[in-house]
Amino acid sequence: MRTQTWQWAATAVVALGALAPAATASATAPDPVQKGLNALVNPDSVPGALASVTDREGRTRTYTAGVGDVATGAQVPRDGQVRIGSNTKAFTATVVLQLVGEKKLRLSDKVDDHLRGVLRGDGIDGRKITIRQLLQHRSGLPSYVDYLDEDIHPYEPRELLARALKHKAHFGPGEKWEYNNTNYLVLGLIVEKITHRSIAQEIDRRVIQRIGLRHTYFPAHGDATLRERHPQGYYQSAAGAPLVDATEWDPSWAWAAGQMVSTNTDLNRFYTALLDGRLLKEPQLKEMQKTTPATYPFPKGARYGLGLVRTPLSCGGVYWGHGGSMTGYETRGGVVLKHGEPVRSVNVAVTTQPGQAVKDGMDEVVDEVLCR
């Protein structure tokens, strides 16, 4: 089962203001968010769901549905910690763009300007790939995720990169868009080379501590636990198969592309702070919001910036976020702007990596909230 679990997870994971006391959503009130969460859960496939909605004044409402532990029937903890998967890319991109603002690198720099000779292979040349192309998934690098071991174990970033470089480039730099964790693996290495500190330390001091994300962290190498209250996360090998507890699952293979842990409310705070200019200078935030058309794993009409996704709303307009997928958990959400200012944010999580129908349902909850 462990081997089957790893094989499935390795191919599936690609995604994807001051805080007022959280208000409890009534189980009997006809609240559209609660209705949406209730529709997501299924005891045979999606045990639990949780969400957080924050308005422009920082008032937050939290929601839960289903159960947090199928073995005990325990409730889903309100605003519990989850693995946020590729939301980590937005954190990594923020650090890179801060370094751009500090003139420690440029978006036009080539990888070889900072990691000389590291990117070489069949159609791969670090002298031709830019920082911008890495941030926007336009490098053409092969995906290391496709070549991981069947048995999960703690990985080192250089080991992961070596696996990718054994394979041919998917296309020439800048020719196409293709979502790929290898891009953010290289960005993490560049951050470490420039700062002489780990990507975990840089995300912590430059983002987490700066805006007070009290429940967010980058797990230490080999740490498979979740530190605070959390729902159990589950893996299911196929529809109708047993749910397997995958809560304590080593995330090091995702590293700068997807290793982090957070809560829905902290994610709301992060994306709000990012979009209102508390983390980046205006020129770098504008660069982050320059987008190109994106396809899988994002919704129809989505566009990818520099570690930030622009998604259309059914009511008109767009929202900004990223989303993430990691063994045991799936997250969706973002922030809607009015006259350039964040006015509402929402993040939704479920306790499996679900099928497309549930992912679509999560997107519908996000759309419902942000269209109010």
Residue frames relative to the residue before (quaternion, step in Angstrom):
aa qw qx qy qz dx dy dz
M 1.0000 0.0000 0.0000 0.0000 0.00 0.00 0.00
R 0.6269 0.5443 -0.3511 0.4330 3.56 1.00 -0.75
T 0.6478 0.5126 -0.3162 0.4664 3.55 1.00 -0.83
Q 0.6528 0.5039 -0.3186 0.4674 3.59 0.90 -0.87
T 0.6297 0.5470 -0.3280 0.4435 3.56 0.99 -0.84
W 0.6893 0.4830 -0.2895 0.4557 3.56 0.82 -0.97
Q 0.6358 0.5338 -0.3438 0.4390 3.58 0.90 -0.85
W 0.6807 0.4825 -0.2943 0.4660 3.56 0.90 -0.89
A 0.6811 0.5040 -0.3011 0.4374 3.56 0.85 -0.94
A 0.6543 0.5411 -0.3285 0.4138 3.57 0.90 -0.87
T 0.7187 0.4128 -0.2617 0.4946 3.59 1.01 -0.68
A 0.6720 0.5352 -0.3047 0.4112 3.59 1.09 -0.57
V 0.6957 0.4954 -0.2980 0.4264 3.59 0.95 -0.77
V 0.2370 0.7443 -0.5960 0.1861 3.54 -0.42 1.22
A 0.6546 0.5660 -0.3223 0.3836 3.60 1.10 -0.55
L 0.9580 0.1999 0.1505 0.1401 0.42 -1.15 -0.46
G 0.8867 -0.2868 0.3538 0.0798 15.16 -17.62 9.83
A 0.6699 -0.4465 0.3557 0.4747 3.58 -0.98 0.03
L 0.3689 -0.7582 0.5086 0.1744 3.49 -1.02 0.84
A 0.2942 -0.7432 0.5765 0.1693 3.55 -0.78 1.05
P 0.6474 -0.5043 0.3743 0.4317 3.61 -1.17 0.38
A 0.4985 -0.6815 0.4491 0.2921 3.55 -0.93 0.92
A 0.3035 -0.7329 0.5806 0.1838 3.55 -1.06 0.82
T 0.4061 -0.7149 0.5177 0.2364 3.57 -1.00 0.77
A 0.3489 -0.7351 0.5439 0.2049 3.56 -0.83 1.00
S 0.4475 -0.7010 0.4870 0.2666 3.57 -0.82 0.98
A 0.4811 -0.6823 0.4745 0.2790 3.55 -0.96 0.90
T 0.7222 0.4376 -0.2488 0.4744 3.59 1.15 -0.51
A 0.5464 0.6238 -0.4044 0.3858 3.60 1.20 -0.30
P 0.4652 -0.6855 0.4829 0.2836 3.60 -1.04 0.76
D 0.1483 0.8171 -0.5352 0.1548 3.55 0.76 1.10
P 0.4573 -0.7174 0.4437 0.2817 3.63 -0.67 1.02
V 0.6147 0.5339 -0.3620 0.4540 3.61 1.08 -0.60
Q 0.6593 0.4993 -0.3091 0.4696 3.56 0.93 -0.90
K 0.6315 0.5253 -0.3294 0.4656 3.57 0.99 -0.80
G 0.6603 0.5193 -0.3076 0.4470 3.53 0.97 -0.87
L 0.6563 0.4969 -0.3102 0.4756 3.58 0.97 -0.83
N 0.6335 0.5403 -0.3350 0.4412 3.57 0.94 -0.87
A 0.6706 0.5049 -0.2966 0.4554 3.57 1.04 -0.79
L 0.6276 0.5608 -0.3390 0.4203 3.59 1.16 -0.49
V 0.7106 0.4958 -0.2776 0.4150 3.58 0.94 -0.87
N 0.0287 0.7523 -0.6564 0.0491 3.49 -1.25 0.70
P 0.4624 -0.7209 0.4279 0.2887 3.63 -0.57 1.04
D 0.6941 0.4760 -0.2762 0.4641 3.58 1.18 -0.46
S 0.8189 0.2258 -0.1015 0.5177 3.61 1.20 -0.27
V 0.7912 0.0944 -0.0379 0.6030 3.62 0.98 -0.80
P 0.2244 -0.8398 0.4757 0.1343 3.61 0.13 1.24
G 0.8464 0.0433 0.0344 0.5296 3.59 0.85 -0.91
A 0.0668 -0.7686 0.6346 0.0456 3.51 -1.31 0.46
L 0.0033 -0.7905 0.6124 -0.0073 3.56 -1.15 0.59
A 0.0561 -0.8060 0.5893 -0.0070 3.56 -1.13 0.67
S 0.1160 -0.7585 0.6357 0.0838 3.53 -1.32 0.40
V 0.0992 -0.7819 0.6151 0.0202 3.56 -0.96 0.99
T 0.0534 -0.8080 0.5864 -0.0183 3.58 -0.78 1.07
D 0.2682 -0.7738 0.5523 0.1558 3.60 -0.89 0.94
R 0.7497 -0.4316 0.2572 0.4308 3.58 -1.29 0.09
E 0.6602 0.4867 -0.3098 0.4810 3.60 1.20 -0.44
G 0.5632 -0.6164 0.3827 0.3956 3.57 1.27 -0.05
R 0.4495 0.6677 -0.4746 0.3562 3.61 1.23 0.18
T 0.1319 -0.8239 0.5510 0.0081 3.52 -0.83 1.03
R 0.1183 -0.7434 0.6533 0.0813 3.53 -1.17 0.76
T 0.1563 -0.7847 0.5938 0.0845 3.57 -0.94 0.87
Y 0.1485 -0.7907 0.5934 0.0233 3.54 -1.15 0.76
T 0.0263 -0.7747 0.6299 0.0493 3.57 -1.21 0.48
A 0.0204 -0.7644 0.6433 0.0366 3.54 -1.33 0.35
G 0.7703 0.3374 -0.2577 0.4758 3.55 -1.20 0.55
V 0.5662 -0.5769 0.4584 0.3693 3.56 -1.20 -0.59
G 0.4496 -0.7104 0.4845 0.2418 3.54 -1.16 0.65
D 0.7775 0.1203 -0.0627 0.6141 3.57 1.27 -0.34
V 0.3193 -0.7851 0.4944 0.1927 3.59 -0.37 1.18
A 0.6185 0.5587 -0.3487 0.4287 3.60 1.15 -0.48
T 0.7958 0.2909 -0.1355 0.5136 3.58 0.96 -0.84
G 0.4059 -0.7108 0.4750 0.3230 3.58 1.19 -0.47
A 0.3300 0.7629 -0.4970 0.2491 3.60 1.24 0.27
Q 0.5588 -0.6225 0.4383 0.3288 3.54 -1.13 0.68
V 0.5390 -0.5623 0.5033 0.3742 3.54 -1.28 0.35
P 0.3856 -0.7237 0.5111 0.2575 3.64 -0.67 0.97
R 0.4925 -0.6642 0.4729 0.3045 3.55 -0.91 0.91
D 0.8456 0.0050 -0.0659 0.5298 3.53 -0.86 1.07
G 0.2070 0.8045 -0.5256 0.1835 3.57 1.01 0.83
Q 0.5850 -0.5765 0.4406 0.3624 3.54 -1.26 0.43
V 0.0171 -0.7636 0.6454 0.0038 3.53 -1.20 0.73
R 0.5120 -0.5758 0.5151 0.3754 3.56 -1.28 0.22
I 0.2576 -0.8321 0.4802 0.1031 3.57 -0.57 1.17
G 0.3788 -0.7751 0.4617 0.2063 3.59 1.25 0.22
S 0.8768 -0.1285 0.0862 0.4553 3.53 -0.98 -0.90
N 0.3884 0.6456 -0.5282 0.3915 3.59 1.17 0.29
T 0.5184 0.6441 -0.3961 0.3994 3.57 1.23 -0.50
K 0.5959 0.5850 -0.3674 0.4094 3.60 1.05 -0.70
A 0.6386 0.5211 -0.3359 0.4560 3.60 1.02 -0.73
F 0.6253 0.5184 -0.3312 0.4801 3.60 1.09 -0.67
T 0.6632 0.4978 -0.3016 0.4705 3.58 0.90 -0.94
A 0.6562 0.5123 -0.3104 0.4589 3.58 0.93 -0.88
T 0.6167 0.5497 -0.3420 0.4479 3.58 1.04 -0.76
V 0.6553 0.4975 -0.3113 0.4756 3.58 0.94 -0.86
V 0.6390 0.5217 -0.3325 0.4571 3.60 0.91 -0.84
L 0.7035 0.4612 -0.2737 0.4664 3.58 0.87 -0.92
Q 0.5685 0.5468 -0.3868 0.4778 3.60 1.16 -0.42
L 0.6494 0.5052 -0.3110 0.4758 3.58 1.00 -0.81
V 0.5942 0.5365 -0.3572 0.4811 3.58 1.14 -0.62
G 0.6685 0.5083 -0.2933 0.4569 3.57 0.94 -0.92
E 0.6872 0.4520 -0.2629 0.5044 3.56 1.20 -0.58
K 0.4360 -0.7334 0.4153 0.3155 3.56 1.40 0.11
K 0.4088 0.6979 -0.4829 0.3356 3.56 1.09 0.74
L 0.7626 -0.0225 -0.0575 0.6439 3.54 1.36 -0.08
R 0.3156 -0.7234 0.5808 0.1994 3.55 -1.34 0.20
L 0.5821 -0.5848 0.4285 0.3682 3.57 -1.15 0.56
S 0.6709 0.4889 -0.2893 0.4766 3.57 1.18 -0.52
D 0.4368 0.6895 -0.4679 0.3388 3.61 1.24 -0.10
K 0.3870 -0.6772 0.5718 0.2541 3.52 -1.21 0.60
V 0.6439 -0.5176 0.3869 0.4096 3.57 -1.18 0.50
D 0.6541 0.5421 -0.3141 0.4238 3.59 0.97 -0.84
D 0.5465 0.6065 -0.4053 0.4115 3.59 1.19 -0.34
H 0.7866 0.2808 -0.1331 0.5336 3.57 1.18 -0.54
L 0.7659 0.1759 -0.1097 0.6086 3.60 1.15 -0.56
R 0.1127 -0.8564 0.5003 0.0592 3.55 0.53 1.18
G 0.8647 0.1164 -0.1171 0.4744 3.52 -0.88 1.07
V 0.4865 0.6957 -0.4229 0.3170 3.60 1.24 -0.06
L 0.7628 0.3119 -0.1861 0.5349 3.60 0.94 -0.84
R 0.2891 0.7093 -0.5897 0.2560 3.54 -0.29 1.35
G 0.3304 0.7281 -0.5548 0.2299 3.55 -1.01 0.81
D 0.7509 -0.3642 0.2899 0.4684 3.54 -1.31 -0.27
G 0.8253 -0.0121 -0.0451 0.5628 3.59 -0.21 1.27
I 0.6197 0.5330 -0.3240 0.4763 3.59 1.31 0.13
D 0.1443 0.7843 -0.5869 0.1402 3.56 -0.73 1.08
G 0.3495 -0.7788 0.4920 0.1711 3.56 -0.44 1.26
R 0.5640 0.5820 -0.3885 0.4385 3.59 1.25 -0.12
K 0.7271 0.4159 -0.2250 0.4976 3.60 1.28 -0.26
I 0.6557 0.5081 -0.3065 0.4669 3.63 1.22 -0.37
T 0.2611 -0.7941 0.5336 0.1284 3.59 -0.75 1.05
I 0.6515 -0.4887 0.4089 0.4118 3.55 -1.34 0.27
R 0.6358 0.5331 -0.3334 0.4477 3.58 0.96 -0.84
Q 0.6606 0.5107 -0.3136 0.4522 3.59 0.93 -0.85
L 0.6173 0.5186 -0.3463 0.4796 3.60 1.05 -0.65
L 0.6778 0.5068 -0.2967 0.4425 3.59 0.81 -0.99
Q 0.7756 0.3613 -0.1684 0.4894 3.57 1.02 -0.81
H 0.4709 -0.7048 0.4234 0.3198 3.60 1.26 0.29
R 0.5068 0.6308 -0.4382 0.3914 3.56 0.89 0.95
S 0.4010 0.7528 -0.4434 0.2756 3.58 1.22 0.44
G 0.3705 -0.7317 0.4868 0.3008 3.58 1.08 -0.73
L 0.3974 0.7277 -0.4786 0.2890 3.61 1.23 0.09
P 0.4931 -0.6304 0.4954 0.3376 3.62 -1.09 0.59
S 0.4860 -0.6843 0.4738 0.2665 3.55 -1.18 0.61
Y 0.3833 -0.7312 0.5157 0.2291 3.59 -0.66 1.07
V 0.5478 0.6368 -0.3964 0.3706 3.60 1.14 -0.58
D 0.6418 0.5481 -0.3193 0.4310 3.57 1.11 -0.66
Y 0.7727 0.3575 -0.1590 0.4998 3.60 1.22 -0.37
L 0.3511 0.7428 -0.4955 0.2819 3.57 1.11 0.67
D 0.6116 -0.5524 0.4193 0.3808 3.56 -1.26 0.40
E 0.5665 -0.5906 0.4536 0.3527 3.54 -1.24 0.46
D 0.7282 0.3571 -0.2209 0.5416 3.59 1.06 -0.70
I 0.3974 -0.7501 0.4808 0.2195 3.53 -0.60 1.16
H 0.1385 0.7613 -0.6263 0.0945 3.55 -1.13 0.75
P 0.6315 -0.5253 0.3732 0.4313 3.61 -1.13 0.32
Y 0.1897 -0.7900 0.5787 0.0707 3.55 -0.89 1.02
E 0.3297 -0.6752 0.6164 0.2354 3.53 -1.29 0.48
P 0.6040 -0.5998 0.3753 0.3669 3.63 -0.98 0.75
R 0.6636 0.5034 -0.3193 0.4520 3.60 0.91 -0.83
E 0.6005 0.5482 -0.3514 0.4641 3.56 1.13 -0.62
L 0.6497 0.5118 -0.3111 0.4681 3.57 0.97 -0.86
L 0.6639 0.5054 -0.3104 0.4555 3.57 0.89 -0.92
A 0.6207 0.5535 -0.3421 0.4374 3.59 0.99 -0.80
R 0.6297 0.5350 -0.3356 0.4524 3.59 1.02 -0.74
A 0.6564 0.5066 -0.3138 0.4626 3.57 0.99 -0.83
L 0.7132 0.5051 -0.2681 0.4055 3.56 0.84 -1.00
K 0.5391 0.6019 -0.4065 0.4263 3.59 1.25 -0.06
H 0.7276 0.4221 -0.2098 0.4985 3.56 1.28 -0.32
K 0.6307 -0.5795 0.3842 0.3446 3.54 -1.25 0.55
A 0.5650 -0.5763 0.4695 0.3581 3.57 -1.17 0.65
H 0.4851 -0.6785 0.4709 0.2875 3.57 -1.05 0.74
F 0.7615 -0.1452 0.0954 0.6244 3.59 1.20 -0.59
G 0.6412 -0.5343 0.3848 0.3942 3.56 -1.27 0.19
P 0.6490 -0.5410 0.3590 0.3965 3.61 -1.10 0.63
G 0.8378 0.1973 -0.1730 0.4789 3.55 -0.87 1.03
E 0.5384 0.6675 -0.3956 0.3287 3.61 1.21 -0.22
K 0.8134 0.0550 0.0230 0.5786 3.60 1.00 -0.80
W 0.3847 -0.6508 0.5799 0.3037 3.52 -1.40 -0.14
E 0.1557 0.7704 -0.6073 0.1156 3.58 -0.94 0.92
Y 0.4036 -0.7327 0.4981 0.2282 3.55 -0.60 1.16
N 0.1341 0.8151 -0.5295 0.1928 3.56 -0.63 1.13
N 0.4378 -0.7265 0.4756 0.2333 3.58 -0.68 1.13
T 0.5615 0.6255 -0.3986 0.3669 3.61 1.08 -0.59
N 0.5796 0.5928 -0.3732 0.4165 3.59 1.07 -0.68
Y 0.7434 0.4088 -0.2283 0.4776 3.57 0.84 -0.95
L 0.5159 0.5846 -0.4135 0.4702 3.56 1.26 -0.24
V 0.6794 0.4753 -0.2867 0.4799 3.58 0.89 -0.95
L 0.6319 0.5316 -0.3367 0.4524 3.61 0.98 -0.76
G 0.6298 0.5318 -0.3308 0.4595 3.58 1.01 -0.77
L 0.6534 0.5043 -0.3068 0.4740 3.57 1.00 -0.82
I 0.6397 0.5193 -0.3272 0.4626 3.59 1.03 -0.73
V 0.6211 0.5287 -0.3389 0.4688 3.59 0.98 -0.82
E 0.6794 0.4904 -0.2988 0.4567 3.58 0.87 -0.90
K 0.6390 0.5240 -0.3312 0.4554 3.60 1.01 -0.76
I 0.7001 0.4772 -0.2725 0.4559 3.60 0.91 -0.91
T 0.7823 0.3752 -0.1793 0.4638 3.58 0.84 -1.00
H 0.3010 -0.7602 0.5068 0.2731 3.59 1.22 -0.50
R 0.6345 0.4305 -0.3560 0.5341 3.55 1.17 0.70
S 0.6061 -0.5678 0.4029 0.3847 3.58 -1.20 0.41
I 0.6119 -0.5373 0.4228 0.3977 3.56 -1.22 0.44
A 0.6034 0.5544 -0.3558 0.4495 3.60 1.07 -0.67
Q 0.6707 0.4907 -0.2964 0.4707 3.60 0.91 -0.88
E 0.6729 0.4981 -0.3034 0.4549 3.58 0.94 -0.83
I 0.6401 0.4953 -0.3291 0.4864 3.60 0.98 -0.75
D 0.6473 0.5295 -0.3264 0.4405 3.57 0.96 -0.81
R 0.7676 0.3848 -0.2274 0.4593 3.60 0.67 -1.03
R 0.7236 0.4561 -0.2527 0.4521 3.59 1.03 -0.73
V 0.7866 0.2677 -0.1308 0.5408 3.59 1.14 -0.58
I 0.7422 0.4428 -0.2597 0.4308 3.58 0.45 -1.22
Q 0.7254 0.4161 -0.2459 0.4901 3.59 0.78 -1.01
R 0.6294 0.5734 -0.3439 0.3960 3.59 0.98 -0.81
I 0.8088 0.2383 -0.1279 0.5222 3.61 0.90 -0.82
G 0.5413 -0.6927 0.3707 0.2996 3.57 1.23 0.39
L 0.2478 0.7496 -0.5670 0.2351 3.57 0.77 1.01
R 0.1813 -0.8640 0.4633 0.0772 3.56 0.14 1.32
H 0.7652 0.3484 -0.1827 0.5096 3.59 1.18 -0.41
T 0.5791 0.5795 -0.3469 0.4566 3.56 1.28 0.44
Y 0.1730 0.7869 -0.5813 0.1134 3.58 -0.96 0.80
F 0.4054 -0.6483 0.5913 0.2564 3.48 -1.41 0.33
P 0.3836 -0.7645 0.4555 0.2470 3.64 -0.28 1.18
A 0.5259 -0.6183 0.4881 0.3208 3.53 -1.13 0.72
H 0.6497 -0.5264 0.3714 0.4035 3.55 -1.18 0.55
G 0.8202 0.2110 -0.1825 0.4994 3.57 -0.79 1.04
D 0.5609 0.5933 -0.3947 0.4214 3.61 1.27 -0.10
A 0.0933 -0.8291 0.5511 0.0082 3.57 -0.46 1.23
T 0.5525 0.6302 -0.3894 0.3822 3.60 1.24 0.07
L 0.3215 -0.6602 0.6207 0.2748 3.53 -1.41 0.05
R 0.4679 -0.7535 0.3931 0.2424 3.58 -0.65 1.13
E 0.8101 0.2590 -0.0950 0.5174 3.58 0.91 -0.91
R 0.7648 -0.3165 0.2533 0.5008 3.57 -1.31 -0.19
H 0.1274 0.7956 -0.5766 0.1352 3.55 -0.89 0.94
P 0.4435 -0.6194 0.5530 0.3374 3.57 -1.22 0.36
Q 0.5298 -0.5940 0.4863 0.3604 3.55 -1.17 0.52
G 0.2813 -0.7421 0.5840 0.1706 3.55 -1.13 0.71
Y 0.1824 -0.8224 0.5372 0.0422 3.57 -1.01 0.84
Y 0.2357 -0.7292 0.6293 0.1290 3.47 -1.33 0.60
Q 0.0598 -0.7776 0.6256 0.0199 3.56 -1.08 0.80
S 0.4029 -0.7681 0.4464 0.2202 3.57 -0.51 1.17
A 0.7781 -0.0743 0.0702 0.6198 3.59 1.17 -0.61
A 0.6667 -0.4875 0.3637 0.4308 3.56 -1.22 0.38
G 0.8048 0.2478 -0.2044 0.4991 3.57 -0.82 1.01
A 0.5443 0.6065 -0.4039 0.4157 3.59 1.26 -0.22
P 0.6349 -0.5350 0.3786 0.4091 3.61 -1.17 0.40
L 0.4460 -0.6436 0.5485 0.2933 3.54 -1.23 0.56
V 0.1643 -0.7850 0.5945 0.0587 3.56 -0.82 1.05
D 0.4372 -0.6953 0.5029 0.2691 3.58 -0.81 0.99
A 0.0034 -0.8122 0.5806 -0.0568 3.57 -0.60 1.21
T 0.2355 0.8137 -0.5046 0.1669 3.58 1.18 0.53
E 0.7623 0.2827 -0.1639 0.5587 3.57 0.81 -0.97
W 0.2154 0.7741 -0.5294 0.2722 3.48 0.13 1.43
D 0.4322 -0.7265 0.4601 0.2714 3.59 -0.54 1.08
P 0.2067 -0.8293 0.5111 0.0914 3.62 -0.60 1.13
S 0.3823 0.7804 -0.4536 0.1977 3.60 1.25 -0.01
W 0.5789 0.5939 -0.3852 0.4047 3.61 1.12 -0.47
A 0.6766 0.4763 -0.2981 0.4760 3.61 1.20 -0.41
W 0.0536 -0.8734 0.4812 0.0532 3.59 1.28 -0.54
A 0.8554 -0.0773 0.0528 0.5095 3.63 -0.83 -0.92
A 0.6384 0.5209 -0.3234 0.4653 3.59 1.28 -0.16
G 0.8684 -0.0445 0.0747 0.4882 3.63 1.05 -0.43
Q 0.4385 0.7615 -0.4111 0.2424 3.62 1.17 0.29
M 0.5992 0.6702 -0.3409 0.2748 3.60 1.10 -0.59
V 0.2869 -0.7064 0.6262 0.1629 3.51 -1.44 0.42
S 0.1357 0.7854 -0.5952 0.1021 3.59 -1.00 0.78
T 0.4117 -0.6426 0.5598 0.3228 3.54 -1.34 -0.40
N 0.6573 -0.4986 0.3726 0.4248 3.57 -1.23 0.31
T 0.6723 0.5004 -0.3098 0.4490 3.60 0.92 -0.85
D 0.6423 0.5016 -0.3278 0.4779 3.60 0.99 -0.73
L 0.6254 0.5195 -0.3448 0.4692 3.60 1.04 -0.68
N 0.6101 0.5319 -0.3493 0.4721 3.60 1.02 -0.72
R 0.6676 0.5013 -0.2969 0.4635 3.55 0.91 -0.92
F 0.6486 0.5252 -0.3227 0.4465 3.59 0.92 -0.85
Y 0.7223 0.4359 -0.2736 0.4620 3.60 0.68 -1.04
T 0.6111 0.5322 -0.3538 0.4670 3.60 1.08 -0.60
A 0.6717 0.4886 -0.2965 0.4713 3.60 0.88 -0.93
L 0.6311 0.5356 -0.3299 0.4539 3.57 1.03 -0.77
L 0.7407 0.4315 -0.2321 0.4597 3.57 0.81 -1.03
D 0.7113 0.4215 -0.2939 0.4796 3.63 1.09 -0.38
G 0.6374 -0.6205 0.2971 0.3472 3.55 1.24 0.45
R 0.4638 0.6959 -0.4485 0.3153 3.60 1.17 0.27
L 0.7358 0.4016 -0.2298 0.4945 3.59 1.19 -0.33
L 0.7939 0.2003 -0.0992 0.5655 3.58 1.12 -0.59
K 0.5025 -0.5987 0.5238 0.3387 3.53 -1.22 0.52
E 0.6889 -0.5283 0.3082 0.3890 3.56 -1.16 0.64
P 0.6653 0.4964 -0.3481 0.4356 3.68 0.79 -0.78
Q 0.6809 0.4798 -0.2970 0.4669 3.59 0.97 -0.81
L 0.6262 0.5187 -0.3457 0.4683 3.61 1.04 -0.68
K 0.6334 0.5202 -0.3316 0.4673 3.60 1.02 -0.72
E 0.6368 0.5113 -0.3303 0.4733 3.59 1.01 -0.76
M 0.6311 0.5490 -0.3290 0.4382 3.57 1.00 -0.84
Q 0.7313 0.4343 -0.2182 0.4784 3.58 1.12 -0.74
K 0.4834 0.6035 -0.4677 0.4281 3.60 1.24 0.32
T 0.1046 -0.8700 0.4812 -0.0229 3.54 -0.35 1.27
T 0.1984 -0.7199 0.6490 0.1459 3.48 -1.43 0.27
P 0.6162 -0.5608 0.3773 0.4043 3.64 -1.05 0.58
A 0.1316 -0.7932 0.5936 0.0344 3.55 -0.96 0.97
T 0.2187 -0.7582 0.5997 0.1329 3.54 -1.12 0.67
Y 0.8374 -0.0557 0.0687 0.5394 3.60 -0.99 -0.83
P 0.6219 -0.1801 -0.7611 -0.0388 1.66 -1.91 1.66
F 0.4846 0.7021 -0.4111 0.3213 3.60 1.20 0.36
P 0.6431 -0.5460 0.3671 0.3917 3.59 -1.20 0.46
K 0.6761 -0.4855 0.3730 0.4099 3.54 -1.29 0.39
G 0.8032 0.2704 -0.2180 0.4839 3.55 -0.92 0.92
A 0.4787 0.6796 -0.4403 0.3392 3.61 1.24 -0.09
R 0.1323 -0.7627 0.6286 0.0755 3.53 -1.25 0.58
Y 0.3068 -0.7753 0.5327 0.1450 3.57 -0.97 0.90
G 0.2374 -0.7571 0.5957 0.1247 3.55 -0.91 1.01
L 0.6911 -0.3794 0.3287 0.5200 3.56 -0.85 -0.98
G 0.8149 -0.1517 0.0416 0.5578 3.55 0.26 1.32
L 0.6902 0.3956 -0.2549 0.5497 3.58 1.27 0.30
V 0.2387 -0.7989 0.5428 0.1005 3.58 -0.91 0.95
R 0.2306 -0.7475 0.6143 0.1035 3.56 -1.02 0.94
T 0.0178 -0.8265 0.5601 -0.0529 3.58 -0.50 1.23
P 0.4313 -0.7110 0.4832 0.2738 3.63 -0.82 0.90
L 0.3289 -0.7191 0.5827 0.1877 3.55 -1.24 0.65
S 0.5744 -0.6116 0.4183 0.3479 3.59 -1.09 0.66
C 0.6889 0.4731 -0.2665 0.4801 3.58 1.17 -0.58
G 0.6207 -0.4894 0.3474 0.5046 3.59 1.29 -0.01
G 0.7143 0.3931 -0.3089 0.4896 3.54 -1.11 0.56
V 0.3577 -0.7213 0.5605 0.1940 3.55 -1.35 -0.10
Y 0.1805 -0.7311 0.6259 0.2030 3.52 -1.34 0.02
W 0.3448 -0.7383 0.5566 0.1621 3.51 -1.32 0.54
G 0.2895 0.7328 -0.5803 0.2060 3.58 -0.95 0.88
H 0.3859 -0.6989 0.5100 0.3203 3.55 -0.96 -0.84
G 0.2203 -0.7624 0.5764 0.1952 3.59 0.47 -1.16
G 0.0085 -0.8214 0.5701 -0.0156 3.55 -1.20 0.42
S 0.1534 -0.7645 0.6227 0.0657 3.50 -1.28 0.55
M 0.1223 0.7629 -0.6233 0.1210 3.54 -0.87 1.01
T 0.6733 -0.5005 0.3383 0.4262 3.57 -1.06 0.66
G 0.8128 0.2363 -0.2059 0.4911 3.58 -0.68 1.14
Y 0.8201 0.1646 -0.0485 0.5459 3.60 1.14 -0.48
E 0.0812 -0.7497 0.6546 0.0536 3.53 -1.29 0.59
T 0.0632 -0.8047 0.5900 0.0182 3.61 -0.94 0.86
R 0.0282 -0.7678 0.6400 -0.0089 3.53 -1.21 0.75
G 0.4128 0.7279 -0.4964 0.2309 3.58 -1.07 0.59
G 0.0813 0.8015 -0.5915 0.0331 3.50 -1.34 -0.15
V 0.5213 -0.6262 0.5111 0.2736 3.52 -1.42 -0.24
V 0.2135 -0.7415 0.6189 0.1470 3.55 -1.09 0.77
L 0.2657 -0.7774 0.5585 0.1145 3.54 -1.02 0.91
K 0.0777 -0.7490 0.6538 0.0740 3.55 -1.25 0.54
H 0.8178 -0.0566 -0.0375 0.5715 3.56 -0.60 1.21
G 0.7259 -0.4707 0.2283 0.4465 3.54 1.02 0.89
E 0.6633 0.4841 -0.2993 0.4859 3.58 1.29 -0.01
P 0.4949 -0.6479 0.4801 0.3237 3.63 -0.96 0.78
V 0.0881 -0.8230 0.5604 0.0290 3.59 -0.83 0.97
R 0.8011 -0.0090 0.0047 0.5984 3.61 1.15 -0.40
S 0.0260 -0.7947 0.6064 0.0068 3.56 -1.05 0.75
V 0.0292 -0.7853 0.6184 -0.0005 3.53 -1.20 0.60
N 0.0170 0.7585 -0.6505 -0.0363 3.53 -1.20 0.61
V 0.1512 -0.7785 0.6087 0.0232 3.51 -1.04 0.96
A 0.0369 -0.7922 0.6090 0.0160 3.58 -1.04 0.79
V 0.1097 -0.7438 0.6505 0.1075 3.54 -1.24 0.53
T 0.4939 -0.7208 0.4292 0.2286 3.54 -1.17 0.60
T 0.6551 0.3332 -0.3697 0.5685 3.51 1.02 1.00
Q 0.4190 -0.5692 0.5834 0.4000 3.53 -1.35 -0.19
P 0.1725 -0.8677 0.4599 0.0764 3.57 0.02 1.29
G 0.6287 -0.4987 0.4325 0.4110 3.50 -1.39 -0.04
Q 0.7346 -0.4553 0.2783 0.4192 3.54 -1.30 0.22
A 0.6103 0.5685 -0.3668 0.4120 3.61 1.00 -0.71
V 0.6745 0.4679 -0.2945 0.4893 3.60 0.97 -0.82
K 0.6104 0.5365 -0.3530 0.4637 3.60 1.01 -0.71
D 0.6449 0.5074 -0.3141 0.4775 3.57 1.00 -0.84
G 0.6388 0.5267 -0.3185 0.4616 3.57 1.05 -0.77
M 0.6242 0.5218 -0.3328 0.4768 3.58 1.05 -0.71
D 0.6470 0.5098 -0.3134 0.4726 3.58 0.97 -0.85
E 0.6369 0.5299 -0.3270 0.4546 3.59 1.06 -0.71
V 0.6197 0.5217 -0.3434 0.4753 3.60 1.04 -0.71
V 0.6418 0.5188 -0.3154 0.4685 3.57 0.94 -0.91
D 0.6605 0.5136 -0.2978 0.4597 3.57 0.91 -0.96
E 0.6374 0.5424 -0.3187 0.4449 3.58 0.96 -0.92
V 0.6849 0.4864 -0.2858 0.4612 3.58 0.87 -0.95
L 0.7505 0.4346 -0.2301 0.4415 3.57 0.76 -1.04
C 0.6394 0.5097 -0.3261 0.4743 3.58 1.26 -0.24
R 0.4530 0.6972 -0.4569 0.3161 3.62 1.21 -0.05
